[in-house]
Amino acid sequence: MSPQQSGRLGIGIIGAGHVGPVLGAALAAAGHAIVGISAVSERSRDRAEAILPGAPILTVPEIVERSELVLLAVPDDQLVALVEGLAATGVWQPGQLVVHTSAVHGLGALRPAFEKGAIPLAIHPALSFTGTTIDLVRLRDAYCAVTAPVAVQPIGQALVVEMGAEPVLVSEADRPRYAEAISTATEFSAAVVTQSVGLLAELGMPEPGRVIAPLVRSAMDRALGVAGGSTGPGTIDVTSFDGGSSPFDERGA
């Protein structure tokens, strides 16, 4: 790894799904260098080229070996095995930043990398990605949950700001409740909209999605306005971080 000037990082992206290329492009726009991206299928290669034109397509071990920051944008059920497998091959490097984008997992998924000397961060953008450049615009209005050892929380927050989003700190202990909140919002809203559009379609209404879109947006804005100030029982406070809850607090950056 060759250090970048003025705090710029060499960033490698593992996963060319809907999230990885977009976050890579946001970080590249902030001045970081894209070392490479892993992309197996033809569709993922096309997506990587469209959003990160000219970025080298590398193998996963090559990305880890060459990067100062490794961005793991893979499905939730693949993350743990990936980190463990790379640890077994000995490619994780001391001082290397390792960031995953899963809502479900916290720092525990990155322990094998941490034990090899890497610095773990969990950064989840609360956004439904399309895998296109429109996400770069939507990211500016989004929030990202940051879970990190106390000493490196500012790094995670700075990365989110550089991507154009707003960071909120979520403790390791609160990560499951955060993931539940994200899943509920995503799945419930999608189910309600699908059902409503289906009912209008049964009436023979043309373009039912367009008909219901203003209603859905205004209803969501109103619901968010009512709930926005709530911090009562059953809600998650993402504005503070209990440092003692992180399994990696015993070590600084």
Buried (B, 14 or more C-beta within 10 A) or exposed (E): BEEBEEEBBBBBBBBBBBBBBBBBBBBBEBEBBBBBBBBEEEEBBEBBBEBBEEBBBBEBBBBBBBBBBBBBBBEBEEBBEBBEEBBEEEBBBEEBBBBBBBBBBBBBBBBBBBEBEBBBBBBBBBBBBEBEEEBBEBBEEBBBBBBBBBBBBEBBBBBBEBBBBBBBBBBBBBBBBBBEBBEEEBEEEEEEBEEBBEEBEEEEEEEBEEEBEEEBEEEEEEEEEEEEEEEEEEEBBBEEBBEEBBBBBEEEE
